[in-house]
Amino acid sequence: MVAQALTPKGRQTRQAIEQAARKLFAERGFHGTTLADITSAAGKSPAVFYRYYSDKEDLLAALAESFLRDIVTPSGLALRLPDSPDDSAFFTTVVTGYWNMFKQNIGIMIAVAQLAATQRRFADVQNQFRRFGMDIVAASVRQAQQQGYGTDLNPDHTAAAIALLFENFTSVFVGRSGLGLEISDQDAIATLSTIWKKTLYGY
């Protein structure tokens, strides 16, 4: 991204471009969205776009970096761990936050996933997001083990399994490929929370 001090108008212009990109990436995916689609939806010209980004991938990288910096990382800073096997509120609260964060940024998540298969910089971003989730789950496993539960679980392996399950489940049901199943946000959150809790505590 072009480094420059932005005027208020410049910030508004960049915000319009980014909002348009988020929406279009969610609807059409990264590869199904052209630069012309983005600038048209934002009401800007391609020439204006190039004042802020070198290309469509540069725009996605900026969106993904701000997502990690401003949303993902701060959300884990004050996270507490489950007090006991009966602390269902912990799992529900964390999964609700995860679900809503993913849903509000589904366009970025879809686009990053599409590029991660072939481009290292996007694979790195995807893995940073995964690592955030894995760290939380691993910490919850260790907490359960201190309470006498889940002693046969490997915290890191369990964390990877649950984090990837969450990612794929959420991608399918928040995105546009829902397998023909209808699931509400509330039911999705309850399902993921129950799987996580039962993995640790057995009930």
QUICORNOR-V115327 format. One record per residue. PHI is phi in whole degrees, 0 to 359 (NA if undefined). OMEGA is omega in whole degrees, 0 to 359 (none if undefined). D_CENTER is the distance of its C-alpha to the mean C-alpha in Angstrom with 1 decimal. Layout:
PHI;OMEGA;D_CENTER + PHI;OMEGA;D_CENTER
This chain:
NA;181;21.6 + 290;181;25.1 + 278;177;25.8 + 197;175;27.7 + 283;184;28.3 + 265;171;27.2 + 283;174;29.6 + 307;178;28.4 + 295;179;28.9 + 297;178;26.9 + 296;179;23.9 + 296;180;24.3 + 295;180;24.6 + 297;179;21.5 + 298;179;19.5 + 297;179;21.0 + 296;182;20.1 + 292;178;16.4 + 295;178;16.3 + 297;181;18.2 + 295;179;15.9 + 304;182;12.7 + 295;183;15.0 + 290;177;16.6 + 298;179;13.8 + 293;184;12.5 + 279;190;16.2 + 239;187;17.5 + 81;182;15.0 + 294;186;15.5 + 288;179;18.9 + 273;181;20.1 + 248;178;19.8 + 265;176;22.6 + 299;178;23.0 + 296;176;25.8 + 301;183;23.6 + 294;183;21.4 + 294;178;24.4 + 295;180;26.3 + 295;180;23.6 + 276;183;23.4 + 72;181;27.3 + 236;178;27.6 + 269;175;29.5 + 304;179;28.3 + 298;178;30.4 + 294;179;28.5 + 307;186;25.2 + 288;172;26.7 + 286;187;27.5 + 245;184;23.9 + 221;180;22.4 + 279;177;24.2 + 193;183;22.5 + 296;179;19.5 + 292;177;17.7 + 297;176;18.4 + 297;180;16.9 + 298;179;13.6 + 300;179;13.8 + 294;178;14.5 + 297;182;11.6 + 293;180;9.1 + 295;179;11.4 + 290;176;11.6 + 299;179;8.0 + 294;185;8.3 + 287;190;11.8 + 265;186;12.0 + 242;187;9.2 + 293;185;7.5 + 299;180;11.0 + 299;183;13.2 + 292;180;11.7 + 260;189;13.0 + 292;185;16.3 + 249;185;18.4 + 288;174;17.1 + 266;180;20.1 + 253;183;20.8 + 299;181;22.5 + 285;184;26.2 + 196;177;27.6 + 299;181;27.1 + 269;183;27.6 + 277;180;24.8 + 296;182;22.7 + 299;178;21.4 + 302;184;19.3 + 294;180;17.4 + 296;181;17.2 + 295;182;16.1 + 293;181;13.2 + 293;176;12.0 + 300;178;12.5 + 299;179;10.5 + 297;182;7.4 + 300;182;8.4 + 294;178;9.1 + 297;180;6.2 + 295;184;4.3 + 297;182;7.9 + 289;182;8.7 + 236;186;6.5 + 300;180;7.1 + 299;178;9.5 + 294;183;7.8 + 297;179;5.6 + 297;183;9.1 + 295;178;11.0 + 298;180;9.6 + 298;180;10.2 + 294;182;13.5 + 272;184;14.7 + 298;182;13.6 + 293;185;16.6 + 235;184;19.1 + 232;185;18.0 + 300;185;17.7 + 294;178;16.0 + 278;173;12.9 + 297;178;13.2 + 295;178;13.3 + 297;179;10.1 + 300;180;8.4 + 288;174;10.6 + 296;178;9.9 + 295;178;6.4 + 298;182;8.4 + 297;176;11.2 + 302;179;9.8 + 294;181;9.5 + 297;180;12.7 + 297;179;14.5 + 294;182;14.2 + 295;180;15.4 + 300;178;18.1 + 297;180;19.3 + 291;177;19.7 + 295;180;21.6 + 296;177;23.9 + 297;179;24.4 + 298;180;25.5 + 294;176;27.7 + 294;179;29.4 + 271;177;30.1 + 94;182;31.7 + 244;174;29.1 + 59;185;27.3 + 292;180;29.7 + 270;182;29.4 + 271;169;25.6 + 273;186;24.5 + 305;183;21.6 + 288;180;19.8 + 292;178;20.4 + 297;179;19.4 + 299;179;16.2 + 296;182;15.3 + 297;183;16.4 + 290;180;14.6 + 298;180;11.1 + 288;174;11.7 + 300;179;13.2 + 302;184;10.3 + 300;183;8.0 + 288;177;11.0 + 301;182;12.2 + 292;179;9.2 + 301;182;9.1 + 290;188;12.9 + 271;172;13.4 + 276;179;11.0 + 282;188;12.0 + 251;180;15.7 + 234;189;16.9 + 279;174;17.5 + 61;182;20.4 + 79;178;22.8 + 263;175;21.8 + 260;179;21.3 + 219;180;19.1 + 282;176;18.6 + 303;182;15.6 + 299;180;18.1 + 291;178;19.1 + 297;180;15.7 + 297;179;14.9 + 296;180;18.5 + 297;181;18.2 + 295;180;15.3 + 298;181;16.9 + 294;178;20.3 + 300;181;19.3 + 296;183;17.9 + 297;182;21.0 + 291;176;23.5 + 298;182;22.4 + 280;192;23.3 + 249;177;26.2 + 83;177;27.6 + 203;none;27.8
